[in-house]
Amino acid sequence: MAQELEEISRLDALTGLMRDHQVHTLVYKRLAPNDNSKNQIYLGGNYSALQLLPFGKVYTDESRKDSKRDRFKADLPFLWMDDIGNLYPVPSAQLILYPKYPEVRMSGFLKGAEKAPRRYLRTREEGRVMFLGITCDRRIIGHVIGPENPLIRELQTFDAVDTVFNTIYRDQAGENTKRELLDRLREIHEMGWVNSCKLNSSGDRVPYKAPNGGGYTLEALLGVIPNGDNEPDFLGWEIKQHKTRLDKPLSGGAITLMTPEPTGGVYKVSGVVQFIRQFGYPDKSGKPDRMNFGGIHKFGERQPGTGLTLELAGYDPLNGKIMDINGGITLLSDDGTEAAIWHFSSLLEKWNRKHAQAAYVPSDKRVSDQGVQYMYGHAVALGTGTDFSKFLSAMARQSIYYDPGIKVENISTSPKAKKRSQFRIRPPLIPDLYESMEVVEL
């Protein structure tokens, strides 16, 4: 039979146990009457909670097809902690995202748990408090106390205005690594011209001769091995290099925000070769037996080279909300064929997890006797606090656009494809994607 958790009555005891479990960020929420197992726990009126909480793959909830409350779900690596620090996994804990509001809630936080604070989470009682600790290995540790607990009085100094979560501490070793990032970027700036390079899978620095070496070289200097996962590049920060004046970030040519592969349409169902055959065109420079797919695709405009129109299927740009959770960014042909789809569920997960904090670093390039070299600027732009709704809104305004560079060689014999789907933006428009944007002199 499931048992009740005992509650902790001193803040120093709570923080000590949380730190013992490698919790780098500890927050709390004062629970409203509706925050209970029947109504779920409210986590915010936008997707900002996804920047705080580790979560699994985002998927559409197919169990409620007739419901007006369409929703996304994501599993949570959640555990309850008792008064002496023992942990009890909660296998059914989930995030629920209601895009039409928008709103984020937590559910399943009692089901399957050996011990849990059931007496506090099955009631509408005022004054309850829930603590959430985020660990270095991306788990969430929860603890709930009642309104008569003396610990309540200790929280008054941490209460903030108009916020869902109040922060008790956020360690430098966790997500708050701004100072360390800036120190490393300062060191890289002071190195001057650096030979183009990248890290191989073993972490060794090797020469890199292709023309797109600016980003790889910066990642190599930061110790980042190139990968295609959804995690930020460096200590919780996504790193974006772009060629412009070294003293003027957020200027110059377009910046690639992310390069996700389509999750639907002809591209996904039939493969990139069939996609190119159906919607691509012969190489314009005359290279034999090669077909390409490129050109800037903006929302609502037919791209003359490919004949495709980029649409936001299931998104209402007037109210800025997702109206169909099965929709996505879609390339449509004139006859309505879905050439490629990037479903909202996959993009939401990628954007909120990877871009919660981002650094935009200006660079310059030259070719010397030593080959291609790069230098990185003394001023960088830091963006914090983003939301997938900001991404979709920017795309609806044509600030973000699709700019692919896909090719298939030997298409009539032994097709060899090179995939590159890019969503890009002009640098001056980047601040629209974040709650806060600052330019820092290194």
C-alpha positions, 0 to 999 in steps of 0.5 A: 500500500502506498505510504505518506511522505513526512515533511521537512520543517527547516530550510537548511535541512531541505537545502542540505538534502537537495545538495546531497542529491546534486541539485544545482537549482532549487525553486518552489511554488506556492500551490493554489487551491486548484493545484492538486491531483484532480486538476493537475499542477499549474506551471505557467501560462507559456512554455517557459517552464520547459527551460527549467524542467528536464523532460523527455520527448514531446508527443501529441496526446492521442487519447483525447481526439474528441476533446477541445483541449488538444495537448502535447505531453512529455514524460518527467524524470521525477522523484519525491524526497522524504524528510531524511533524503530517501527518493521515490520514483514517480513513473507516471509523472508528465508535463501537459502542454495546452497550446491553445491557452497556452498553458503548462501543467504537471500530472501523474505525480502520485500514480505509481509512487511508493511514497508521495505527499498525497494528503497535500496533493489531493486537497484544495487547502491554501498555503501548501508549498511544492519544492522542485530541485533540478539535479546535474544528471537531469532529474527533478526532486520534489517535496511538499509541505503543509501550511502549518509548517514553520519552514513557510516563514523562512520562504518570505525572503525568496518570494518574487512578484508575478512569477510561478516559481521562486528561486532559493538557489541556483548554483554556478556549477549548474545553469547559471554559467554566464561568467564562465562562458564570458571568460572563455570567450574573452580568452578565445578573442585574445588568441587572435587569428586561429587556424580553422579546425574542429574536434573529432569524435575522440575530442582531438583538434583536427584541421578543417578546410571547408568554408563553413569552419567558423562555427566548428573552430569556435566549438573546438576552442570551447571543447565542444564535439560536434553533435546533432542532439537537442542539448545546448553546446556549452554549459547550458548555452547554445553558441552561434557564430556569425561573420560580421564586424568584430565589435558589432554582434547581431549584424551582418549576414543571416544566422542559422538557428537550427537544422532539424530534419523534416518529420513528415511529408514526402521527404520523411515518408519516401526519402530525400532522393524521391523528394529531390526528384519530385520537387528539386531542380537540375544543378544550375551550374551545370554539374551533370547528374546532380539535382538540388533543392534550395532557395529562401522559403518564407511564410505564405509565399510561393518559392519560384524555384521549387514551386513550394509554399511554406505554411504554418499548418495548425497555427493561427498567426492572429492570436499567436496560438497552435490550434492543431497539435498535429500541425507543423511547418509545412512545404506545400505544392500547388496541388496541395501535396505535403512535400515536407513537414516539421511537426510542432511537437518535435520543434517545440522540444528542440527549440525550448531545450536548446535555445533557453540561453544563447550566445551570438559571437561575431567572427572574421575570416581570412586566408593566410599562408597557414590556410583559413583562419578565424578571429572572434569578437570582443563583444557578444550578444546573450539571449535568455528566456525564449519560448516556442511561440516566439519562434512561430510568431517570428516565422509568421512575420517572415523574420525566420525563413527556411533556407535549405541546401540539399543536393543529390549527386549521381541521381540517375545511377547511385544517388548520394544525398547531402541533407541540410535543412536550415531555419535562418534569421537576420541578426537584427531580428534575433532579440525578438526571440528572447525575453532578454538580450544584452550585448557584453563587452569582453 
